[in-house]
Amino acid sequence: MSLLNIGVSALTTTQASLATTSHNISNVNTEGYSRQRTEHATQLANFTGAGYIGSGVTVGSIERIFDKFLSEQVRTYTSQSSQEETFLIFSQQVDDLLGSSELGLNSGIEELFNAVHEVSNDPTSTAARQVMLTQADLLANRFNTIDQQLTEFDQQIDQTLSVAIKDINNISNGIAALNEAIVASTSSSSTAPAPNDLLDQRDQLVNELATLVSVDTVIEDNGSMSVFIGNGQALVVGGTQIDLTQLADLSTTPPRVAIGYGPSSINVTAQLSGGLIGGAVQVRADIIDSTRTDLDTLASAIVTSFNTVQTAGIDLDGNTGTNLFDPTGTTAATMNLILTDPRDIAASSVANSGEGNNVNALAMADLQTTNTMAAGTQTFADNYGVLVANVATRTHQADVSQQTQQGLLDQVKLRYDSVSGVNLDEEAANLIKFQQAYQAASQIITVSNTIFNAIINAI
C-alpha cells in the first residue's frame, strides 16, 4: 500500500502544480497579479529496521513571487509621476492662456500705447481719443478675462480634489475590507498560508491610492496592512478606515476646497504630497496664486500710473482731468475703465493748456518705456514678459520632470514584472514538465496495481 500512497501523493502534488500554472496563465492580463509557484516538500519517511523508506511528496506551500522593495519603488514613482502629470496639465493651460495673442496682455498693452501715441500726435482728434478709450477698455477686459480663467482653473482643481477625496475613501475602505479577509484567512493557525490573490488585490489598491496621494505602508504581525498619508496620518489600520472629508477653506475668497482628516476634519491639505492631490495643491500655490498676484500688481501699477498722469492734465474742455480707470479697481479682476467721454482725456498740460497742447499725452505715452515695475527695473511690457517666462519655465521644468519620473516608473515596472509578472513561455514549459510528471506518477499507480495483482494471483 505504501507504493500506492507514494503514487497518489505524486499525482495530487503534481496536479496542484498544474493548477497553479494554469492559474498563472489565466491571470496573465490581470492588473496587479503576481505569479505563484507550488513548492514541493518531501513527506516524512517511514522507519523500518533497515532504515527510513520515503513516503512520497506533498505540497509545501503556494508561494507568491513578490519583491517588496520593487513594489515600494513602483508605488513611489507612481505617486511622483502622477503629481508631475497633474501639475503639468494645469500649468500648460495657464501658459497657453498668458501666451495667447487673443487673451494675453502683450498685444493689449502695446495697442493701448499705440492709441495714446495717436492722441499725442493729434490731441484734438475725437476719433483718436475714442480709440484710446476703446483700447483702455479692452486692456481692462483682458485683465478681467485672465483672472476669470484663473478662477475657472481654481474651480477645476476644487473639482479634482473633491473627486480624489471620494476615490481615496473608496479605496481605503477596500483595503480595510481586504485586511479583514486576510487576517481571517490566516488567524486559524500561525502557519496558515497567506491568501495570495487577496494580497495581490490589496497591493493593487495601494498602487491605485498612490496615483492620488503619496502613501506609506506597514505590514502588521497579523498580516494586515496599515496605510499612512501626509505627515503620518493613518488612513487604514487593520479593518478600520479613517475618512477624508471636503472642507471649505475660508482663508481664500471665494473659499476653496480643502481636505479634512478624521472625525474632527482637521485641515491636512498642506501636509499632503504626491499623486493627483499633491500636483493639484502644488499648481494652485506655484502657478495660479503667484500668477494672480503678479497680474494684480501689474494691473494696480497701470491703473495708478495712468490715473496719476490723467489727473495732472487738462481735458479738451479746459477742465482738470479725472481718473481714467476706477482707482478702486486695483486688481486684475476689478480693473475697470470709468472715463467714457473722449473729450475728458487730459492730453494738455496745466502750464500751457489749449486744444493743441499734447504735453500730458506725451507723458502718458512715456509710461510705455518708463521702468515702473519691479523697483524701477521693468516696464509694464517687461514685467508681463517676465511673468509669462516664469510660467513657461516652470511648465517646461514640469514637463521634463514628468518625463523623467515616467521613465523611472517604466524601468522599475519592467524590473518588477520580470520578478512577479507571468511569463507565458515559462508557464508553457512548466505545463509540459508537470504533465510529464503526472504521467510518470500514474505509472507508479500502474506498477503498484501490477504488483498487487501478482501477489493475489500467487495466493
C-alpha positions in Angstrom: 0.0 0.0 0.0 2.9 2.4 0.6 3.8 2.3 -3.1 0.3 3.2 -3.9 0.3 6.0 -1.4 3.5 7.4 -2.9 1.9 7.3 -6.3 -1.2 9.1 -5.1 0.9 11.8 -3.3 2.8 12.4 -6.6 -0.4 12.6 -8.6 -2.1 15.1 -6.2 1.0 17.2 -5.8 1.7 17.4 -9.5 -2.0 18.2 -10.0 -1.6 21.1 -7.7 1.4 22.3 -9.7 -0.7 22.1 -12.9 -3.5 24.0 -11.2 -1.1 26.8 -10.1 0.5 27.0 -13.6 -3.0 27.2 -15.1 -3.9 29.9 -12.6 -0.9 31.9 -13.7 -1.7 31.6 -17.4 -5.3 32.6 -16.9 -4.3 35.7 -15.0 -1.6 36.9 -17.4 -3.5 40.0 -18.2 -4.9 40.6 -14.7 -3.6 44.0 -13.4 -1.6 43.6 -10.2 -1.4 39.8 -10.3 1.8 38.2 -9.0 2.7 34.8 -10.4 2.6 31.9 -8.0 4.6 28.8 -7.6 3.9 25.4 -5.9 6.6 24.4 -3.6 7.0 20.6 -3.2 8.1 19.1 0.1 9.1 15.5 0.9 6.7 13.7 3.2 8.1 12.2 6.4 9.8 8.9 5.8 8.7 5.7 7.4 11.2 4.0 9.7 11.9 0.3 9.3 14.5 -2.0 10.8 16.6 -1.4 7.7 16.3 2.4 7.8 13.9 5.1 6.5 11.8 4.5 3.4 10.3 7.5 1.7 6.6 8.1 1.7 6.2 10.4 -1.2 5.7 14.1 -1.8 3.3 16.8 -0.6 2.5 20.5 -1.4 4.7 22.5 1.0 3.2 25.9 0.0 1.9 28.0 -2.8 4.4 30.8 -3.0 3.6 34.3 -4.2 6.6 35.6 -6.2 6.8 39.1 -4.9 9.6 41.7 -4.3 8.7 44.1 -1.5 11.5 46.6 -2.4 10.5 46.8 -6.1 6.8 47.1 -5.2 7.6 50.1 -2.9 9.6 51.7 -5.8 6.7 51.2 -8.2 4.4 52.9 -5.6 6.8 55.8 -5.0 7.4 56.5 -8.7 3.7 56.1 -9.5 2.9 58.8 -6.9 5.7 61.2 -8.2 4.8 60.7 -11.8 1.1 61.4 -11.1 1.9 64.6 -9.2 4.1 65.9 -12.1 1.5 65.0 -14.7 -1.3 66.8 -12.8 0.9 69.8 -12.3 1.8 69.8 -16.0 -1.8 69.6 -17.2 -2.8 72.8 -15.3 0.4 74.6 -15.8 0.2 74.2 -19.5 -3.3 75.7 -19.5 -2.1 78.8 -17.7 0.9 79.0 -20.0 -1.3 78.8 -23.1 -3.6 81.5 -21.5 -0.9 84.0 -20.8 0.8 83.5 -24.2 -2.4 83.7 -26.2 -2.5 86.5 -28.8 -6.2 86.9 -28.2 -6.2 86.9 -24.4 -2.7 87.8 -23.4 -1.7 91.2 -22.3 1.3 91.8 -24.6 -0.7 93.0 -27.5 -3.3 94.7 -25.3 -0.6 96.9 -23.6 1.0 97.6 -27.0 -2.3 98.6 -28.7 -3.2 100.9 -25.8 0.1 102.8 -26.1 -0.2 102.9 -29.9 -3.6 104.7 -29.3 -2.0 107.0 -26.7 0.6 108.0 -29.3 -2.1 108.8 -31.8 -3.7 111.1 -29.3 -0.3 112.8 -28.7 0.1 113.2 -32.4 -3.3 114.8 -32.8 -4.7 115.8 -29.4 -7.9 117.4 -30.9 -8.9 114.3 -32.8 -12.1 112.8 -31.2 -11.6 109.6 -33.2 -8.1 109.1 -31.8 -9.4 109.8 -28.3 -12.2 107.3 -28.8 -9.7 104.6 -30.0 -7.7 105.2 -26.9 -10.7 104.7 -24.6 -11.6 101.6 -26.5 -8.1 100.1 -26.2 -8.0 101.0 -22.5 -11.4 99.3 -22.0 -10.1 96.2 -24.0 -7.0 96.0 -21.8 -9.1 96.1 -18.6 -11.3 93.4 -20.1 -8.2 91.3 -20.8 -7.1 91.6 -17.2 -10.7 90.6 -16.1 -10.8 87.6 -18.5 -7.4 86.2 -17.5 -8.4 86.5 -13.8 -11.7 84.8 -14.6 -9.9 82.0 -16.4 -7.6 81.5 -13.4 -10.7 81.3 -11.2 -12.1 78.6 -13.5 -8.8 76.7 -13.2 -9.2 77.1 -9.4 -12.6 75.6 -9.7 -11.3 72.7 -11.8 -8.7 72.0 -9.1 -11.5 72.1 -6.5 -13.5 69.5 -8.5 -10.3 67.4 -8.9 -9.8 67.4 -5.2 -13.4 66.6 -4.5 -13.3 63.5 -6.7 -10.0 62.5 -5.3 -11.3 62.6 -1.7 -14.2 60.3 -2.7 -11.8 57.9 -4.5 -9.4 57.8 -1.6 -12.2 56.9 0.8 -13.5 54.1 -1.5 -10.0 52.7 -2.0 -9.1 52.8 1.7 -12.4 51.1 2.5 -11.5 48.4 0.1 -8.1 48.0 1.7 -9.7 47.7 5.2 -12.1 45.0 3.9 -9.2 43.1 2.4 -7.3 43.4 5.7 -10.2 41.7 7.5 -10.4 38.9 4.9 -6.6 38.3 5.0 -6.5 38.2 8.8 -9.5 35.9 8.9 -7.7 33.6 6.4 -4.6 33.3 8.5 -6.0 33.5 12.0 -6.8 29.8 12.3 -3.1 29.0 12.6 0.2 30.8 12.8 1.4 28.6 9.9 -1.6 29.2 7.8 -0.7 30.0 4.2 -1.2 33.6 3.0 -4.1 34.2 0.7 -2.0 35.2 -2.3 -4.8 36.6 -4.5 -6.1 38.7 -1.7 -2.6 40.1 -1.1 -2.4 41.0 -4.8 -5.8 42.8 -4.7 -4.7 44.8 -1.6 -1.4 45.8 -3.2 -3.2 46.8 -6.4 -5.5 49.1 -4.4 -2.5 50.7 -2.6 -0.9 51.3 -6.1 -4.2 53.0 -7.2 -4.1 55.0 -4.0 -0.6 56.1 -4.8 -1.8 57.8 -8.0 -3.9 60.1 -5.8 -1.6 60.8 -2.9 1.8 59.7 -1.5 1.4 56.7 0.9 3.5 54.7 3.4 2.6 51.2 4.4 3.4 48.9 7.3 2.7 45.2 7.4 1.5 44.2 10.9 2.2 40.9 12.6 -1.3 39.6 11.9 -0.9 40.2 8.1 -2.9 43.3 7.9 -1.6 46.5 6.3 -1.6 49.9 7.9 -1.7 52.8 5.4 -0.4 56.3 6.2 -0.6 59.6 4.3 0.7 63.1 4.8 2.8 63.5 8.0 1.8 60.1 9.3 -2.0 60.4 9.3 -3.3 56.8 9.5 -5.8 56.1 6.6 -6.2 52.4 7.3 -5.4 50.5 10.4 -6.4 46.8 10.3 -10.0 46.7 9.4 -10.6 50.3 10.4 -10.7 53.1 7.8 -10.4 56.8 8.6 -12.4 59.0 6.1 -11.1 62.2 4.4 -13.6 65.0 4.2 -14.1 68.0 2.0 -13.7 71.4 3.7 -14.2 75.0 2.7 -11.0 77.0 3.1 -12.4 80.3 4.4 -9.0 81.9 4.2 -9.5 82.4 0.5 -12.1 84.4 -1.5 -14.0 82.6 -2.7 -13.5 79.7 -0.4 -11.5 76.8 -1.9 -11.8 73.1 -1.4 -9.6 71.8 1.4 -9.1 68.3 2.7 -10.1 67.3 6.3 -8.9 64.3 8.2 -10.8 62.1 10.6 -14.0 62.8 12.6 -12.8 66.3 13.6 -12.0 67.2 10.0 -8.5 68.6 10.7 -7.3 70.5 7.6 -4.3 68.5 6.3 -4.2 69.9 2.7 -0.8 71.5 3.2 0.6 68.2 4.6 -0.3 66.1 1.6 2.0 65.5 -1.3 2.4 63.2 -4.2 -0.2 61.9 -6.6 -3.0 63.9 -8.1 -3.7 65.7 -4.9 -0.1 66.8 -4.5 0.1 68.1 -8.1 -3.2 70.0 -7.7 -2.2 71.6 -4.5 1.2 72.5 -5.9 0.0 74.1 -9.1 -2.5 76.1 -7.1 0.3 77.6 -5.0 3.1 77.8 -7.5 1.3 78.8 -10.7 -2.3 80.1 -10.1 -1.7 82.1 -6.9 1.6 83.5 -8.0 0.3 84.4 -11.4 -2.8 86.1 -9.9 -0.6 88.1 -7.5 1.7 89.3 -10.3 -1.3 90.2 -12.5 -2.8 92.2 -9.6 0.4 94.0 -9.1 0.7 94.9 -12.8 -3.0 96.0 -13.0 -2.6 98.2 -10.0 0.5 99.8 -11.4 -1.2 100.5 -14.8 -4.3 102.0 -13.1 -2.2 104.1 -10.7 0.2 105.4 -13.4 -2.4 106.3 -15.9 -4.6 107.9 -13.3 -1.7 110.0 -12.0 -0.9 111.4 -15.4 -4.5 111.8 -16.4 -5.4 113.8 -13.3 -2.4 116.0 -13.7 -3.6 117.3 -17.1 -6.3 119.4 -18.7 -9.0 117.9 -20.9 -10.4 119.2 -24.2 -12.9 121.4 -22.4 -10.2 123.0 -20.2 -11.1 121.0 -17.1 -8.8 119.2 -14.8 -8.6 115.6 -15.8 -10.4 112.8 -13.9 -9.4 109.2 -13.4 -9.1 107.1 -16.5 -9.6 103.8 -14.5 -11.6 103.1 -11.4 -9.0 103.8 -8.6 -10.5 101.1 -6.5 -10.1 98.6 -9.3 -6.5 97.7 -8.5 -6.7 94.0 -9.2 -6.9 92.1 -12.4 -10.4 91.0 -11.5 -11.8 94.5 -10.8 -9.8 96.7 -13.2 -12.4 98.9 -14.9 -12.4 101.9 -17.3 -14.6 104.7 -15.9 -13.8 107.5 -18.4 -16.4 107.4 -21.1 -16.3 110.8 -22.9 -13.3 111.0 -25.3 -13.2 114.8 -24.6 -12.3 114.1 -21.0 -8.9 112.7 -21.9 -6.4 115.2 -20.4 -4.0 115.5 -23.2 -2.9 119.1 -22.4 -0.6 120.3 -19.6 -1.7 122.7 -16.9 1.2 125.0 -17.7 0.2 125.6 -21.3 -3.3 124.3 -21.8 -5.0 124.5 -25.1 -6.5 122.4 -27.8 -3.2 121.7 -29.5 -1.2 121.0 -26.3 -0.1 117.4 -26.2 2.4 117.6 -23.3 0.3 115.4 -20.9 -0.5 112.9 -23.7 3.2 112.6 -24.3 3.8 112.0 -20.6 1.1 109.3 -20.8 2.9 107.7 -23.8 6.2 107.8 -21.9 4.7 105.3 -19.5 5.4 102.7 -22.1 9.1 103.0 -21.7 9.3 104.0 -18.0 10.6 101.4 -15.6 7.6 101.5 -13.4 7.7 97.8 -12.2 10.0 95.7 -10.1 11.5 98.6 -8.1 12.1 100.7 -11.2 13.8 98.0 -13.3 11.0 97.0 -15.7 8.4 98.5 -17.9 4.8 97.2 -18.0 5.6 95.0 -21.0 8.8 93.8 -19.5 7.0 92.8 -16.3 4.4 90.9 -18.1 7.1 89.2 -20.2 8.9 88.0 -17.1 5.6 86.7 -15.7 4.9 84.7 -18.9 8.5 83.5 -18.9 8.3 82.3 -15.3 5.2 80.3 -16.0 6.7 78.9 -19.3 9.9 77.9 -17.5 8.0 76.2 -14.7 5.9 74.4 -17.2 8.9 73.2 -19.1 10.5 72.0 -15.8 7.4 70.1 -15.0 7.4 68.5 -18.5 11.0 67.4 -18.1 10.3 66.2 -14.6 7.2 64.2 -15.6 9.1 62.5 -18.4 11.9 61.7 -16.1 9.5 60.2 -13.4 7.6 58.3 -16.1 10.9 56.9 -17.4 11.9 55.8 -13.9 8.5 54.3 -13.4 8.6 52.3 -16.6 12.1 51.0 -15.7 11.1 49.8 -12.2 7.9 48.3 -13.6 9.9 46.3 -16.0 12.1 45.0 -13.2 9.0 44.3 -11.0 7.3 42.4 -13.9 10.5 40.4 -14.5 10.1 39.1 -11.0 6.4 39.0 -10.4 4.9 39.0 -13.9 3.7 35.9 -15.7 6.0 34.7 -18.5 3.9 32.6 -20.9 6.9 30.8 -22.3 8.0 29.8 -18.8 4.5 28.7 -17.8 4.0 26.7 -21.1 7.3 24.9 -20.3 6.0 24.2 -16.7 2.8 22.8 -18.1 4.8 20.2 -20.2 7.0 19.4 -17.2 4.2 18.8 -14.8 2.2 16.9 -17.4 5.1 14.5 -17.8 5.5 14.3 -14.1 1.8 13.5 -13.8 2.1 10.7 -16.4 5.1 9.3 -14.6 3.2 9.4 -11.3 0.4 7.5 -12.9 2.9 4.8 -13.8 3.6 4.3 -10.1 -0.1 3.6 -9.7 0.0 1.1 -12.6 3.1 -0.6 -11.2 1.5 -0.8 -7.7 -1.6 -2.4 -9.3 0.5 -4.9 -11.2 2.4 -5.9 -8.0 -0.8 -6.2 -6.0 -2.4 -8.4 -8.7 0.7 -10.6 -8.8 0.6 -11.1 -5.0 -3.1 -12.0 -5.2 -2.6 -14.5 -8.0 0.3 -16.1 -6.2 -2.0 -16.8 -3.2 
